[in-house]
Amino acid sequence: MIKKILILSVMLQGAVHAEVSTPEQIKAPAGYSPVLTAHAKGDQIYQCALNKGEYAWETQAPDAKLFDAKGNIVGNHSAGPLWEYKEGSRVVGRVVNKVDMAPGKAISWLLVEVVSHQGDGLFSNVDFINRVNTQGGLPPAAGCDANHLGGEKRVAYTADYVFYAK
């Protein structure tokens, strides 16, 4: 019974996310259609750094698993930023634009342009990615100082990634 409830909750979560409209600033260009929407759960990794006399947490990399609407792991998201699908195709992207939908509560929503492809498979034709429905993932509010220089912190986040191809 618990397993059925968990599966239903994951499926309903996917249905809720499908209803969200993407802000104009981060929409994929005309002519591109979604080929996959995956829910990500993992961490944003930050490192304490000193820049221009100021200590601050700097983004290092994401470390997340990608899930389909049924709750199955279908890929990974890691440094690059890189997305890898379960059959081995992968893409690396660069941020084109961002929108802060929940300032102070969650990392930005993004439009990412794919700059390199590897392997044959679902991601081999992907040219744009949206990160939407973010929760958490913001850099720590404190703890970055001379005593913690170079230290890393992992901050939990979730998001949905929508992959677009022509």
Backbone as a ProteinNet text record, in pm:
[ID]
protein_1_A
[PRIMARY]
MIKKILILSVMLQGAVHAEVSTPEQIKAPAGYSPVLTAHAKGDQIYQCALNKGEYAWETQAPDAKLFDAKGNIVGNHSAGPLWEYKEGSRVVGRVVNKVDMAPGKAISWLLVEVVSHQGDGLFSNVDFINRVNTQGGLPPAAGCDANHLGGEKRVAYTADYVFYAK
[TERTIARY]
81.6	0	86.5	191.5	280	348.7	390.5	456.2	362.3	234.9	137.1	119.1	115.7	101.1	222.3	341.4	463.6	464.3	428	425.1	322.9	204.9	100.9	147.2	216.1	263.5	365	454.8	552.6	481.8	383.7	310.8	231.1	167.5	91.7	184.7	302.7	399.7	436.4	455.5	485.9	371.8	248.5	131.8	122.9	152.5	150.1	254.4	374.9	481.6	448.8	373.7	340.8	252.9	183.6	92.5	164.4	288.6	360.4	394.1	368.4	405.2	545.5	619.1	757.1	759.2	829.6	839.7	904.4	861.2	911	1063.5	1127.5	1273.3	1352.2	1289.6	1364.1	1298.2	1206.8	1144.5	1243.2	1234.7	1316	1271	1361.2	1325.5	1212	1142.4	1034.7	1088.7	1006.7	1046.4	1100.3	1124.7	1174.9	1061.1	1060.2	955.7	1018.6	948.9	1001.6	1010.1	1122.3	1137.9	1142.6	1167.7	1172.3	1158.4	1079.7	1078.1	1120.1	1224.4	1276.8	1280.8	1244.1	1250.5	1387.6	1455.2	1588.1	1580.2	1655.5	1667.4	1812.9	1870.8	2011.2	2060.5	2185.1	2249.3	2312.1	2317.3	2403.5	2526.2	2645	2768.6	2831.8	2863.2	2924.1	3059.2	3150	3281.2	3304.4	3360.3	3392.7	3516.6	3501.9	3611.3	3629.5	3745.5	3776.8	3795.8	3709.6	3717.7	3710.7	3814.2	3819.9	3797.8	3858.6	3850.6	3722.5	3633.9	3505.8	3497.4	3453.9	3430.1	3287.4	3271.7	3138.4	3136.2	3016.8	2997.3	2979.6	3063.3	3056.2	3007.6	2923.4	2870.9	2985.1	2988.4	3087.7	3024.6	2914	2851.9	2720	2633.5	2517.6	2555.7	2481.8	2497.9	2358.2	2291.8	2152.1	2120.8	2020.3	1962.8	1841.9	1816.1	1699.9	1599.6	1472.2	1366.2	1257.9	1198.9	1084.4	956.8	841.6	713.7	674.2	734.5	703.7	799.2	895.5	990.3	1114	1133.1	1252.4	1368.8	1488.3	1606.6	1634.7	1643.7	1669.7	1799.4	1867.9	1991.9	2053.4	2156.4	2232.8	2257.9	2277.6	2313.1	2433.8	2541.5	2665.8	2741.4	2866.2	2949.7	2962.1	2963.8	2978.1	2909.4	2782.8	2685.8	2659.1	2645.4	2630.3	2505.7	2430.6	2315.5	2343.6	2325	2347.7	2221.6	2174.7	2057.4	2101.5	2010.1	2042.3	2106.9	2081.8	2141.5	2279.3	2327.4	2463.8	2478.3	2373.1	2387.2	2398.9	2475.4	2497.4	2512.7	2480.9	2495.6	2558.7	2633.4	2689.2	2627.2	2592.8	2526.7	2589.7	2538.4	2578.2	2450.2	2444.8	2326.6	2312.5	2193.2	2162.1	2088.7	1995.3	1918.2	1864.2	1829.8	1774.3	1668.1	1579.5	1472.4	1464.8	1463.5	1447.8	1299.4	1241.9	1098.8	1066.4	1161.2	1141	1268.4	1298.4	1422.3	1432.1	1549.5	1572	1519.9	1449.8	1393.8	1443.2	1476.7	1515.6	1608	1690.6	1778.7	1695.1	1758.1	1691	1638.2	1536.8	1491.5	1582.3	1613.5	1713.5	1667.4	1729	1732.8	1878.9	1905.6	2041.1	2049.2	2155.6	2181.1	2285.7	2260	2354.8	2472.5	2594.6	2715.3	2794.7	2762.6	2826.8	2739.7	2750.1	2676.8	2777	2738.6	2819.9	2726.3	2753.2	2675.8	2548.9	2494.5	2367.9	2258.6	2144.6	2033.8	1944.7	1863.9	1763.8	1823.6	1938.5	1996	2076	2094.9	2178.9	2120.3	1989.7	1926.7	1880.9	1908.1	1865.5	1953.5	1888.7	1962.6	1939.1	1828.2	1797.4	1739.2	1758.9	1708.4	1653.3	1538.4	1486.5	1503.3	1542.4	1534.2	1420.7	1317	1198.9	1157	1060.8	1004	1110.2	1204.1	1313.7	1267.1	1328.3	1308.4	1444	1480.1	1606.8	1725.9	1843.3	1964.9	2042.2	1994.2	2064.9	2193.2	2292.9	2416.8	2389.1	2471.4	2452.8	2456.3	2380.3	2372.5	2492.6	2560.1	2673.1	2775.2	2885.8	2984.4	3101.3	3104.6	3218.3	3305.5	3421.7	3515.5	3656.5	3754.5	3894.3	3914.1	3836.5	3849.2	3791.6	3708.8	3643.1	3680.1	3781	3823.2	3853.9	3793.5	3812.4	3715.9	3642.2	3546.6	3427.2	3364.9	3247.9	3124.7	3011.6	2880	2788.9	2709.3	2609.1	2472.9	2394	2261.2	2158.3	2062.7	1961.1	1876.4	1841	1750.4	1671.8	1560.1	1485	1450.4	1429.8	1393	1338.5	1275.9	1237.6	1321.1	1372	1446.9	1365.2	1345.9	1272.9	1373.6	1387.1	1484.7	1412.7	1466.4	1403.3	1488.4	1421.9	1487.6	1395.5	1451.2	1369.6	1303.7
-119	0	126.3	126.1	242.5	264.2	154.4	165.9	230.4	190.9	248.6	398.1	436.4	578.4	657.7	602.5	671.2	688.2	583.9	591.2	694.8	692.7	790.1	931.4	951.3	1086.2	1136.5	1049.1	1089.1	1122.3	1041	1065.8	1195.8	1221.5	1346.1	1466.2	1449.6	1558.3	1595	1496.2	1521.5	1592.9	1556.1	1620.3	1766.2	1794.4	1932.8	2014.3	1959.3	2032.6	2061.2	1974.4	1992.6	2115.5	2161	2274.6	2409.8	2412.6	2538.7	2599	2729.3	2794.9	2852.7	2844	2891.8	3040.5	3120.6	3264.6	3289.5	3395.9	3431.2	3437.6	3492.9	3513.2	3384	3270.9	3144.5	3040.2	3081	2985	2939.8	2813.6	2762.9	2833.7	2852.1	2920.2	2848.1	2923.8	2868.4	2751.8	2651.3	2535.2	2420.3	2442.6	2336.3	2280.8	2149.6	2081.6	1997.2	1981.2	1897	1750.8	1686.8	1543.7	1465.3	1535.4	1470.9	1577.6	1544.9	1623.6	1528.5	1566.3	1481.7	1561.8	1497.6	1559	1528.4	1631.7	1614.4	1627.3	1540.9	1549	1525.4	1620.1	1605.9	1727.2	1765.9	1876.8	1974.6	2100.4	2200	2205.8	2200.1	2199.1	2337.8	2393	2524.9	2513.7	2607.9	2613.2	2753.4	2762.5	2891.6	2948.7	3069.7	3132.5	3277.1	3330.8	3470.3	3542.4	3641.1	3720.5	3868.2	3941.9	4086.4	4119.9	4041.3	4066.2	4020.9	3957.9	3912.3	3759.6	3702.6	3559.3	3532.1	3430.9	3396.4	3252.1	3191.6	3057	3065.5	2994.3	2992.8	2856.6	2858.8	2736	2654.7	2525.6	2435.1	2341.6	2277.6	2179.3	2129.8	2083.3	2008.8	1861	1790	1645.2	1589.3	1548.3	1507.2	1387	1314.2	1206.3	1262.5	1212.7	1252	1136.8	1170.6	1071.3	1095	985.9	998.8	1012.5	1024	1044.2	926	809.8	691.5	675.5	767.6	761.5	678.7	637.4	560.6	654.7	617	697	680.9	795	790.8	861.6	922.2	990.4	1061.1	1138.5	1213.9	1355.2	1444.9	1583.9	1615.7	1666.7	1689.5	1808.8	1824.8	1938.1	1945.2	2064.3	2089.3	2217.9	2237.1	2139	2032.6	1909.1	1793.4	1715.2	1671.6	1583.6	1455.9	1340.8	1212.5	1128.1	1076.4	990.1	845.6	762	624.6	540.1	570.6	488.8	540.1	647.1	693.9	824.6	873.8	1003.3	1111.8	1215.7	1323.1	1456.4	1561.4	1697.1	1784.9	1884.8	1988.6	2119	2204.8	2329.3	2451.7	2567.7	2695.4	2774.8	2847.5	2924.9	3042.9	3056.4	3166.6	3277.1	3237.6	3335.6	3270.1	3353.6	3301.3	3395.1	3338	3412.7	3365.5	3460	3425.4	3423.7	3305.7	3290.8	3293.4	3254.7	3253.8	3304.3	3435.5	3489.8	3460.2	3415.1	3383.7	3247.6	3177	3046.1	2933.6	2967	2861.8	2918	2829.1	2868.1	2909.8	2981.6	3038.4	2932.3	2971.8	2894.2	2935.1	2842.1	2867.9	2827.8	2894.4	2846.1	2815	2691.9	2644.8	2604.6	2649.2	2607.3	2496.3	2390.3	2278.6	2319.9	2300	2337.3	2215.2	2097.1	1976.1	1854	1756.4	1630.1	1515.8	1405.6	1284.9	1164.8	1069.7	947.5	960.5	846.1	840.1	805	868.9	840.7	961.5	962.9	1066.3	1207	1224.8	1359	1401.2	1314.3	1347.8	1460.8	1485.4	1594.6	1710.4	1705.2	1810.6	1934.3	2050.9	2176.4	2277.6	2263.1	2356	2279.4	2335.5	2276.1	2388.1	2363.5	2453.4	2386.5	2466.9	2423	2504.7	2437.3	2503.6	2435	2494.2	2436.3	2406	2497.5	2475.5	2490.9	2412.6	2423.8	2405.4	2499.4	2489.7	2518	2469.2	2480.8	2610.1	2703.9	2832	2814.6	2902.4	2892.4	2914.1	2855.1	2876	3025.8	3064.7	3206.6	3249.4	3156.5	3190.7	3077.8	3098.4	2992.9	2999.4	3100.4	3114.5	3227.6	3190.1	3287.7	3229.5	3298.6	3255.6	3113	3074.2	2940.7	2830.7	2868.5	2769.1	2781.6	2863.7	2885.1	2751.8	2728.5	2603.9	2493.8	2515.9	2415.5	2405.4	2289.5	2267.9	2241.1	2283.3	2254.5	2205	2105.4	2052	2100.4	2154	2204.9	2131.7	2067.8	1990.2	2079.1	2025.9	2095.9	1995.7	2044.5	1969.7	2066.2	2012.2	2092.5	1998.9	2058.2	1983.7	2035	1942	1977	1934.2	2028.6	2000.7	2009.5	1901.7	1891	1910.3	1999.9	2036.4	1998.6	1953.1	1921.5	1968.1	1977.3	2013.2	1890.6
0	0	0	83.1	90.7	-43.4	-107.4	-237	-339.1	-338.8	-430.9	-405.7	-278.8	-244	-291.6	-271.2	-316.5	-468.3	-540.3	-686.9	-731.4	-670.3	-704.8	-675.9	-562.9	-529.4	-630.6	-678.2	-780.1	-911	-947.7	-1072.4	-1065.1	-951.2	-935.6	-935.2	-876.5	-876.4	-1019.3	-1106.5	-1246.6	-1315.4	-1281.4	-1342.5	-1300.8	-1175.4	-1127.5	-1202.1	-1217.7	-1284.5	-1430.5	-1493.5	-1634.7	-1656.7	-1551.2	-1561.6	-1556.8	-1512.5	-1495.2	-1630.3	-1643.9	-1770.1	-1757.9	-1865.4	-1868.3	-1899.7	-1818.1	-1847.2	-1983.5	-2049.1	-2182.9	-2189.9	-2086.1	-2087.6	-2100.7	-2064.8	-2068.5	-2158.1	-2244.1	-2335.3	-2442.1	-2479	-2589.9	-2717.9	-2814.1	-2939.8	-3013.9	-3096.7	-3179.1	-3262.4	-3279.7	-3359.7	-3277	-3149.1	-3061.4	-2978.1	-2961.8	-2885.2	-2774.9	-2662.7	-2554.2	-2597.1	-2564.1	-2589.6	-2458.7	-2347.9	-2216.5	-2108.6	-2006.7	-1883.4	-1773	-1700.4	-1593	-1463.8	-1355	-1222.6	-1163.5	-1116	-1057	-905.5	-838.9	-693.9	-659.6	-586.4	-551	-475.4	-503.9	-433.7	-531	-487	-548.7	-457.2	-514.7	-435.2	-442.3	-325.4	-314.7	-244.6	-280.2	-216.4	-163.5	-42.7	17.6	-52.6	-107	-182.8	-138.1	-167.6	-139	-271.4	-299.9	-422.1	-387.6	-428.2	-404.1	-257.2	-170	-27	40.4	-32.8	22	19.7	130.6	136.1	89	4.6	-45	-92.6	-87.1	-139.3	-289.6	-364.1	-510.3	-558.9	-661	-719.5	-780.3	-746.7	-803.7	-906.6	-866.3	-955.5	-896.7	-984.1	-935.9	-923.1	-842.1	-829.7	-805.5	-914.8	-903	-990.9	-950	-1029.6	-1102.3	-1223.5	-1302.7	-1300	-1276.6	-1264.5	-1368.7	-1418.2	-1508.3	-1424.9	-1490.9	-1421.8	-1334.5	-1358.2	-1277.5	-1159.4	-1147	-1036.3	-1063.5	-1190	-1227.2	-1258.2	-1216	-1249.6	-1398.3	-1469.6	-1613.6	-1651.7	-1552.8	-1586.9	-1468.7	-1501.7	-1401.3	-1450.2	-1353.6	-1382.6	-1295.5	-1358.7	-1285.3	-1342.3	-1297.5	-1337.8	-1489	-1538.7	-1682.7	-1724.4	-1701.8	-1654.2	-1760.6	-1712.6	-1799	-1757.4	-1858	-1836.7	-1914.2	-1849.5	-1914.9	-1902.9	-2018.4	-2018.8	-1997.7	-1953.7	-1913.8	-2022.5	-2152	-2257.7	-2298.3	-2231.8	-2254.7	-2329.9	-2395.6	-2463	-2357	-2389	-2291.8	-2362.5	-2288.8	-2340.7	-2234	-2281.4	-2195.3	-2241.2	-2145.2	-2181	-2118.2	-2163.6	-2103.9	-2081.2	-1970.5	-1936.5	-2031	-2090.7	-2181.1	-2106.6	-2019.8	-1944.4	-1818.4	-1718.6	-1594.5	-1540.5	-1459.5	-1395	-1250.8	-1158.2	-1017.1	-984	-976.5	-951	-801.4	-718	-572.5	-504.9	-522.3	-464.9	-314.5	-273.6	-133.3	-90.4	-181	-145.6	-235.1	-361.6	-456.3	-563.6	-619.4	-729.2	-850.6	-940.4	-1057.8	-1153	-1228.4	-1344.9	-1459.9	-1549.8	-1653.7	-1793.3	-1891.5	-2029.5	-2056.1	-2095.2	-2121.6	-2268.3	-2334.8	-2472.6	-2470.9	-2543.7	-2550.6	-2638.2	-2586.8	-2660.9	-2707.9	-2653.6	-2705.3	-2677.4	-2769.9	-2762.2	-2761.6	-2696	-2702.2	-2702.1	-2788.2	-2794.7	-2876.7	-2911.6	-2984.1	-2884.5	-2901.2	-2811.4	-2796.5	-2693.5	-2673.6	-2672.6	-2607.2	-2595.9	-2719.2	-2816.4	-2932	-3016.6	-3006.9	-3083.5	-2996.3	-2867.2	-2775.7	-2795.2	-2810.3	-2828.5	-2717.4	-2642.8	-2533.4	-2416.2	-2295.7	-2172.7	-2085.2	-2024.8	-1922	-1786.7	-1686.3	-1546.1	-1486.3	-1439.8	-1384.9	-1255.3	-1186.9	-1063.5	-959.1	-943.1	-849.4	-704.9	-619.7	-475.6	-409.3	-320.1	-247.6	-338.3	-293.9	-373.3	-361.3	-277.9	-263.6	-183.6	-207.7	-130.5	18.4	104.9	248.4	281.3	381.2	419.5	502.9	566.9	654.3	649.9	723.8	739.4	644.5	557.4	466.8	519.5	572.3	627.9	617	674.5	664.6	718	817.9	876.4	787.8	688.9	604.7	456.7	426.6	289	221.3	105.5	32.2	72.9	180.3	226.1	132.5	130.7	44.9	129.3	75.3	135.2	24.9	57	-34.8	14.4	-78.4	-43.9	-130.5	-64.7	-135	-225.7	-341.8	-433.7	-514.8	-569.5	-669.4	-782.1	-898.1	-1015.9	-1121.4	-1220.5	-1338.7	-1454.5	-1535.8	-1655.6	-1776.6	-1868	-1991.1	-2104.6	-2180.7	-2288.4	-2422.2	-2508.1	-2634.7	-2754.4	-2859.9	-2987.4	-3099.4	-3223	-3341.5	-3396.4
[MASK]
++++++++++++++++++++++++++++++++++++++++++++++++++++++++++++++++++++++++++++++++++++++++++++++++++++++++++++++++++++++++++++++++++++++++++++++++++++++++++++++++++++++

